[in-house]
């Protein structure tokens, strides 16, 4: 008998065989079920009453093997718990103190316990022991279907971020947006199959699984207990303010038109290409998605560790789960009104969202001539790739060298402008020196001629009609360096992003002088060496100018 008791006491975290195997012990309590031992213990009468109310007493009499951490009477507010809904009581309290398998104590222990409600708690000690930092009053009380430890208090239930999203006050706008994408389905692999009735499969025990397509979209699995996130949860006022600020960037019209440059028959004649959308739906959907994309941060990433770890090195940017680098973390996080601990991170309740537009939904757009060249007229185009040695090390340069086909022609280039929003941009062209002809030394480049270029924009106006706008004319670059020249400033009346079908504005680049202008030809080159077009939001240029 002594040996049997000693073996039971010495058992630490058991193997899989303990799952449904109840050990035999001669101690009187070991011959009774967990429920019998709890209900007959005068120090656990409150715990027994709560188990009974939640309907878990039958389960504690079954053969399934559990470890129970039972809070002792008078060490927690049982009367308040008794007022809770039965399902809430079961999830947040009863299952918060019960785990599968055998977790007896012997010597030094340092375990991370996963309770029945999928929460995790530290179970540690050496001589004296704690569960979720709550001291144990008694240990290793055996039962026929498990083992029990008595606690001087209760383990604190922390919701995960997704659970809190469903319950927090004052965030109805955020909650309704995420809940719209929630889907609950039957997990057949985990459900217990019952009889077939009228040709349909029934289940004795149905396991339902809730997923959310929006959390997948923003790459933030807020329901996972083994993750660690920080989520900004805006108040309704903050949500509405952000929505009203962002929505104008997505000003769509029912039918948007563009030139079909790739199927054009000449430099001046191109067929139309159109796309039809629901403008109200598009603007509403993308404005809300732009908010959601910038709410969650993975605490385990290098960029974000300092957000929740005061010992980590502070950085000047934080990275959202959607990959946006926010360059004003102090301002953004500083708007926190309340920080709430979750089981998988922290919720920050905020009354404003200080996201800079260019960090998130309205970034600079880089359009490489390697991919966005629409058409070359009266010229030949060659893709050039050069590795140049600079003061900062080797630099890879990719550009299009567009050459005239004869002495009596000049090339014209159309560039497609993808991802344009209904906002104002400063448009820049990156022009490259003639490395392919003269080499890469300054001495050789001193022989190079600059360009003299005209820029014309083709776009769709607010009425759905095609229009053109001359931008800067007679633009001259420095041919001895990779030169970024200002093409012009333009406010696009409609949004093109996500339209697809190559419906987008195009920028025509043309040598200004005629082919018989010998004076101009002696000074300027007709060759165009185009690296990329940069669409830089005007508000970003203004911000940088004022820094």
C-alpha positions in Angstrom: 0.0 0.0 0.0 2.8 2.4 0.9 4.6 1.7 -2.3 1.5 2.2 -4.4 0.8 5.6 -2.8 4.5 6.6 -3.3 4.3 5.7 -7.0 1.2 7.8 -7.4 2.7 10.8 -5.7 5.9 10.6 -7.7 4.1 10.7 -11.0 4.7 13.9 -12.9 3.2 15.0 -16.2 1.9 11.7 -17.6 2.1 10.1 -21.0 -0.9 9.6 -23.4 -2.0 6.4 -21.6 -3.2 8.5 -18.6 -5.8 10.2 -20.8 -8.6 7.8 -20.1 -6.9 5.6 -17.5 -7.9 6.0 -13.9 -5.1 4.8 -11.5 -6.0 2.6 -8.6 -5.2 3.8 -5.1 -6.0 2.5 -1.7 -6.5 6.0 -0.3 -10.2 6.4 0.3 -10.6 9.4 -2.0 -8.9 7.5 -4.8 -11.9 5.1 -4.9 -14.2 8.0 -5.5 -14.7 10.2 -8.6 -13.6 13.8 -8.8 -17.2 14.9 -8.5 -17.7 12.8 -5.3 -14.6 14.2 -3.7 -15.4 17.8 -4.6 -19.1 17.6 -3.6 -18.2 15.9 -0.2 -15.4 18.4 0.7 -16.8 21.2 2.9 -14.0 23.6 1.8 -15.2 23.2 -1.8 -18.9 23.6 -1.4 -19.0 26.8 -3.5 -17.0 25.2 -6.2 -19.3 22.2 -6.2 -22.4 24.5 -6.5 -20.9 26.3 -9.5 -20.0 23.0 -11.2 -23.6 21.8 -10.7 -25.0 25.0 -12.1 -22.7 24.8 -15.2 -23.8 21.2 -15.7 -20.3 19.7 -15.6 -20.9 17.4 -12.6 -21.7 14.4 -14.8 -18.5 14.8 -16.7 -16.5 14.7 -13.5 -18.1 11.3 -12.7 -17.1 9.8 -16.0 -14.0 7.7 -16.7 -12.2 10.5 -18.5 -9.1 11.5 -16.6 -8.7 15.1 -15.5 -6.6 17.3 -13.2 -8.7 19.8 -11.2 -7.4 23.0 -9.5 -10.2 23.6 -7.1 -10.6 27.1 -5.5 -11.2 27.0 -1.8 -14.3 28.6 -0.2 -13.8 32.2 0.8 -10.8 32.9 -1.5 -12.9 34.2 -4.5 -16.3 35.8 -5.2 -18.5 32.8 -5.7 -21.8 34.7 -5.4 -20.9 36.9 -8.4 -19.9 33.9 -10.5 -23.3 32.3 -9.6 -25.0 35.1 -11.4 -23.3 34.4 -14.7 -24.9 32.6 -17.6 -24.3 28.8 -17.4 -22.3 28.8 -20.7 -20.2 31.7 -19.6 -19.7 30.1 -16.2 -18.6 26.8 -17.7 -16.2 28.4 -20.1 -14.7 31.2 -18.0 -14.5 29.5 -14.6 -15.1 25.8 -14.5 -13.1 24.8 -17.5 -10.5 27.4 -16.5 -9.6 25.2 -13.6 -9.6 21.8 -15.2 -7.1 20.2 -17.7 -6.8 16.9 -19.4 -4.2 14.3 -18.3 -2.4 13.7 -15.1 -0.6 16.7 -13.6 0.5 15.5 -10.2 3.3 17.3 -8.2 6.7 15.8 -7.4 9.8 17.9 -6.7 10.4 20.8 -9.0 7.8 21.5 -11.6 7.7 24.1 -14.4 4.7 23.4 -16.7 2.5 25.4 -19.0 -1.0 23.9 -18.4 -3.6 24.1 -21.2 -7.0 24.0 -19.6 -10.2 22.8 -21.1 -11.2 26.2 -22.3 -7.8 26.3 -24.2 -6.2 28.9 -22.0 -2.7 28.5 -20.7 -1.4 28.9 -17.2 2.0 28.5 -15.4 2.1 25.6 -13.0 5.4 25.9 -11.1 7.1 25.4 -7.8 9.6 23.5 -5.7 8.2 22.6 -2.3 5.6 25.3 -2.5 3.6 25.6 -5.7 1.4 28.0 -7.6 -1.1 27.8 -10.5 -1.4 31.1 -12.4 0.5 32.7 -9.4 -2.2 31.4 -7.0 -0.8 29.3 -4.1 -1.8 25.7 -3.7 -3.3 24.8 -0.3 -3.4 21.0 -0.9 -1.8 18.9 -3.6 -2.2 15.5 -5.2 -5.6 14.5 -3.9 -6.3 11.4 -5.9 -9.6 10.3 -7.4 -10.6 7.3 -9.5 -10.8 9.5 -12.6 -8.1 12.1 -11.9 -6.2 14.2 -9.4 -7.1 17.4 -7.6 -5.1 20.3 -6.1 -6.8 22.9 -3.9 -6.1 26.6 -4.6 -6.1 29.6 -2.3 -8.0 31.6 -4.9 -9.1 31.4 -8.5 -7.1 31.5 -11.7 -7.9 34.7 -13.7 -9.7 34.2 -16.9 -8.4 36.3 -19.8 -10.3 36.3 -23.1 -8.3 36.1 -26.3 -8.5 39.1 -28.6 -11.2 37.6 -30.7 -13.4 36.8 -27.7 -12.8 40.3 -26.3 -13.7 41.8 -29.7 -17.2 40.2 -29.2 -17.7 41.6 -25.7 -15.9 44.9 -25.3 -18.0 48.0 -24.8 -17.9 51.0 -27.1 -16.5 49.3 -30.2 -19.7 48.3 -32.0 -18.4 49.5 -35.4 -15.3 47.5 -35.2 -17.1 44.4 -33.8 -19.9 44.5 -36.5 -17.3 44.7 -39.3 -15.3 41.7 -38.1 -18.4 39.6 -37.1 -19.8 40.1 -40.7 -17.0 37.7 -41.8 -17.6 35.1 -39.1 -18.5 31.5 -40.1 -19.4 28.6 -37.8 -19.3 25.1 -39.3 -19.4 21.5 -38.1 -16.1 19.8 -37.6 -17.0 16.3 -38.7 -13.6 14.9 -37.8 -14.0 15.9 -34.1 -17.7 15.2 -33.8 -19.2 11.9 -32.6 -21.2 10.2 -35.4 -24.8 9.2 -34.6 -27.3 7.3 -36.7 -28.4 8.2 -40.2 -31.9 9.7 -40.2 -33.9 10.1 -43.4 -30.7 9.8 -45.4 -28.9 12.5 -43.4 -26.0 11.9 -41.0 -26.6 12.9 -37.4 -24.1 13.5 -34.6 -24.4 12.5 -30.9 -21.8 15.2 -30.0 -21.4 18.0 -32.5 -18.2 20.1 -32.4 -18.7 23.5 -34.0 -15.7 25.5 -35.2 -15.8 29.3 -35.7 -13.6 30.9 -38.3 -13.3 34.4 -39.6 -12.3 35.4 -43.1 -11.3 38.9 -42.1 -8.7 37.7 -39.5 -7.3 35.6 -42.3 -7.3 38.5 -44.7 -5.3 40.7 -42.3 -3.1 37.7 -41.3 -3.9 38.1 -37.6 -5.3 34.9 -36.0 -6.8 36.6 -33.0 -8.5 33.4 -31.7 -5.2 31.5 -31.4 -4.1 31.1 -27.8 -0.5 30.4 -28.7 -0.1 33.7 -30.5 0.9 37.1 -29.1 -0.7 40.2 -30.7 -1.4 43.8 -29.9 -4.6 45.0 -31.4 -5.8 48.6 -31.6 -9.5 48.7 -30.9 -11.0 52.1 -31.9 -14.1 53.5 -30.3 -17.1 54.1 -32.5 -16.1 57.7 -32.9 -12.6 56.8 -33.8 -13.8 54.3 -36.4 -16.2 56.7 -38.0 -13.5 59.5 -38.1 -11.0 57.1 -39.8 -13.6 55.9 -42.2 -14.6 59.4 -43.3 -10.9 60.3 -43.7 -10.1 57.3 -45.8 -13.2 56.9 -48.0 -12.4 59.9 -50.4 -9.3 58.0 -51.6 -11.6 55.4 -53.0 -13.9 57.6 -55.1 -15.1 55.2 -57.7 -17.7 55.8 -60.5 -20.0 53.2 -62.1 -18.1 52.9 -65.4 -14.4 53.8 -65.6 -12.7 54.2 -68.9 -9.1 54.0 -70.0 -7.0 53.8 -73.2 -6.2 50.3 -74.3 -2.6 51.2 -74.9 -1.4 47.6 -75.5 -3.8 47.3 -78.4 -3.4 50.8 -79.7 -2.8 51.3 -83.5 -0.8 54.5 -83.3 0.6 56.9 -80.8 -2.6 59.0 -81.1 -5.3 56.4 -81.6 -6.2 53.7 -79.0 -9.3 51.7 -78.4 -11.2 52.2 -75.1 -11.3 49.7 -72.3 -13.9 49.9 -69.5 -14.9 48.3 -66.3 -18.1 48.6 -64.4 -18.4 48.4 -60.6 -20.7 49.2 -57.7 -18.9 52.5 -56.6 -20.7 52.6 -53.2 -19.8 49.1 -52.3 -16.2 49.5 -53.5 -15.5 52.7 -51.5 -17.2 51.4 -48.4 -15.4 48.0 -48.5 -11.9 49.3 -49.2 -12.2 52.2 -46.6 -13.1 49.7 -43.9 -10.4 47.2 -45.0 -7.8 50.0 -44.9 -8.7 50.6 -41.2 -8.6 46.8 -40.4 -5.3 46.3 -42.2 -3.5 48.6 -39.7 -4.9 47.5 -36.3 -2.9 44.4 -35.4 0.8 43.8 -34.6 2.6 40.6 -33.9 4.4 41.0 -30.6 7.0 38.4 -31.5 8.4 40.2 -34.6 11.6 42.1 -34.2 10.0 45.4 -35.2 7.3 45.1 -32.6 8.9 43.5 -29.5 9.4 46.8 -27.7 5.6 47.5 -27.9 4.9 45.0 -25.1 8.4 44.4 -23.8 9.9 47.4 -22.0 13.4 45.8 -22.1 13.4 45.4 -25.9 15.2 48.0 -28.1 12.8 50.7 -29.2 12.5 51.1 -33.0 11.2 54.0 -35.1 8.7 51.8 -36.9 6.2 49.1 -36.1 5.0 46.5 -38.6 1.3 45.5 -39.0 0.3 42.0 -39.7 -0.5 43.2 -43.3 3.0 44.4 -43.8 2.6 48.2 -43.4 5.5 49.9 -41.7 4.1 52.7 -39.5 6.7 55.3 -38.9 5.0 57.1 -36.0 4.6 54.3 -33.3 4.8 56.7 -30.4 2.0 58.8 -31.7 -0.1 55.8 -32.8 0.3 53.8 -29.6 0.2 57.0 -27.5 -3.5 57.4 -28.3 -4.3 54.4 -26.0 -7.0 55.1 -23.5 -7.0 51.7 -21.9 -4.7 48.7 -22.2 -6.3 45.4 -21.4 -4.5 42.1 -20.9 -5.6 39.2 -23.1 -4.7 35.5 -23.0 -2.9 36.1 -26.3 -1.6 39.6 -26.1 -3.1 43.0 -25.4 -6.0 45.1 -26.6 -5.5 48.8 -26.7 -8.7 50.8 -26.6 -8.2 54.1 -28.5 -10.2 57.2 -29.3 -8.2 58.0 -32.5 -6.2 56.2 -35.1 -3.1 58.3 -36.0 -2.1 56.3 -39.1 -0.3 58.4 -41.7 -2.0 57.7 -45.1 1.3 57.2 -47.0 2.3 54.5 -44.5 -0.8 52.5 -45.1 -3.5 52.9 -47.8 -1.9 55.7 -49.9 1.8 54.7 -50.3 4.2 55.9 -52.9 3.7 53.9 -56.1 6.8 52.7 -58.0 6.2 51.7 -61.6 9.2 50.0 -63.1 9.6 50.3 -66.9 10.4 46.6 -66.8 6.8 45.8 -66.0 4.6 48.8 -66.7 5.7 49.8 -70.2 2.5 50.2 -72.2 3.9 50.8 -75.7 6.8 52.3 -77.5 6.1 54.3 -80.7 8.6 54.7 -83.6 11.4 53.3 -81.5 12.9 50.1 -80.2 13.0 49.1 -76.6 15.7 47.1 -74.8 15.6 46.1 -71.2 19.0 47.0 -69.6 20.3 45.5 -66.3 23.5 47.0 -65.0 25.4 46.5 -61.7 27.2 49.7 -60.9 29.8 50.4 -58.2 28.8 53.3 -56.1 29.9 54.8 -52.7 27.2 52.6 -51.1 28.3 49.4 -52.8 27.1 47.7 -55.9 23.7 48.9 -57.1 21.5 47.0 -59.6 19.9 49.3 -62.2 17.1 48.1 -64.4 15.8 50.4 -67.1 14.4 50.6 -70.7 16.6 52.0 -73.4 14.3 53.3 -76.0 16.0 54.3 -79.3 14.7 56.0 -82.4 14.4 53.6 -85.4 15.9 56.1 -87.8 17.4 59.7 -88.1 13.9 60.9 -88.9 12.0 59.5 -86.0 11.7 60.1 -82.3 10.4 57.5 -79.8 7.3 58.0 -77.7 6.7 55.9 -74.6 3.5 55.1 -72.8 3.7 54.0 -69.2 0.7 52.4 -67.4 0.0 53.9 -64.0 -1.2 51.1 -61.8 -2.8 51.4 -58.3 -3.7 55.0 -58.6 -6.2 56.4 -56.0 -8.4 59.4 -56.2 -5.9 61.8 -54.7 -3.1 64.2 -55.6 0.3 62.9 -56.7 3.6 64.5 -57.5 4.7 62.4 -60.5 8.4 61.8 -61.0 10.4 60.0 -63.8 13.7 58.3 -63.1 16.0 58.8 -66.1 19.3 56.9 -66.4 22.6 57.9 -67.9 23.8 56.1 -71.1 25.8 53.5 -69.3 25.2 51.0 -72.2 27.0 53.3 -74.6 29.6 55.2 -72.6 30.4 53.1 -69.5 29.9 54.2 -66.0 32.7 56.6 -65.3 32.1 60.3 -64.7 34.6 61.2 -67.5 32.7 59.2 -70.1 29.3 60.5 -68.9 30.5 64.1 -69.4 29.9 63.4 -73.1 26.3 62.5 -72.6 23.4 64.6 -73.8 20.4 65.3 -71.6 16.8 64.7 -72.6 14.2 67.3 -73.3 10.9 65.6 -72.7 7.1 66.4 -72.7 4.7 64.5 -70.4 1.0 64.1 -71.1 -1.5 62.2 -68.9 -4.5 60.2 -70.2 -7.2 59.6 -67.5 -10.9 59.1 -66.8 -12.8 62.1 -65.5 -15.5 62.1 -62.9 -18.2 61.8 -65.7 -16.6 58.6 -67.0 -15.1 60.2 -70.1 -11.5 60.0 -71.3 -9.5 63.2 -70.9 -5.9 64.3 -71.4 -3.8 66.7 -69.4 -0.4 68.2 -70.4 2.0 68.0 -67.5 5.5 69.5 -67.4 6.9 70.2 -70.8 10.6 70.5 -72.0 11.8 68.7 -68.9 15.6 68.4 -68.9 17.6 65.9 -66.9 21.2 65.6 -65.7 22.6 62.8 -67.9 25.6 62.2 -65.6 23.6 60.8 -62.8 20.5 58.7 -62.2 18.1 61.7 -62.2 14.6 61.9 -60.7 12.7 64.7 -62.5 9.4 66.1 -61.6 6.8 65.3 -64.3 4.0 67.3 -62.8 1.3 67.3 -60.1 -2.2 65.9 -60.7 -5.3 65.1 -58.8 -7.0 62.1 -60.1 -10.8 62.5 -59.9 -11.5 58.7 -59.8 -9.9 55.7 -58.2 -8.4 52.9 -60.3 -7.0 50.5 -57.7 -8.5 47.0 -57.8 -10.3 47.6 -61.1 -8.2 45.1 -63.0 -8.5 44.5 -66.8 -5.6 47.0 -67.4 -8.0 49.9 -66.7 -5.6 52.6 -65.5 -4.3 56.0 -66.5 -1.3 56.2 -68.8 1.6 58.7 -69.1 2.9 59.5 -72.5 6.6 60.6 -72.6 7.7 62.4 -75.8 10.9 64.2 -77.0 9.9 67.8 -77.2 11.8 68.9 -80.3 11.2 67.8 -83.9 13.5 65.5 -85.8 14.6 68.2 -88.2 15.5 70.6 -85.4 19.3 70.3 -85.8 20.1 72.8 -83.1 18.1 70.9 -80.5 19.4 67.6 -81.7 23.0 68.9 -81.2 22.2 69.6 -77.6 19.7 66.9 -76.6 19.4 63.2 -77.2 16.3 61.4 -78.6 17.2 58.2 -76.7 15.0 57.7 -73.6 16.5 55.7 -70.8 13.6 55.2 -68.4 14.0 53.5 -65.0 10.6 54.0 -63.4 7.7 56.4 -62.7 7.1 57.3 -59.1 3.7 58.4 -58.0 4.3 60.3 -54.7 1.3 61.5 -52.7 1.4 65.3 -52.4 0.7 65.0 -48.7 3.9 63.0 -48.2 6.0 65.6 -50.1 4.4 68.3 -47.9 5.1 66.3 -44.7 8.8 65.8 -45.7 9.2 69.5 -46.6 8.0 70.5 -43.2 10.1 68.1 -41.2 
